[in-house]
């Protein structure tokens, strides 16, 4: 079995810069990003289904951990367009015992 090599952030960015140095490399990076979004969209849908309050509590916990991980490694640009913020807020408020619509009506939560 082959051991996978870990890259430092510096190594990653050096390789990415080298690939982006020509038009074909930039096309590759765009295609990689598009393919990643398709996978991430499916992941987001699965997470949303699994945090539903009717789901098994263990499934909810795992889904919330996956959501946390996704948000910690993402930036706004990578999530825009396919991350249904309102749907997640509603489900999380339900899990926390809040009333439906409370998150959008109660402005104190934004402070």
Order of alpha helices (4+ residues) and beta strands (2+ residues): alpha-alpha-alpha-alpha-alpha-alpha
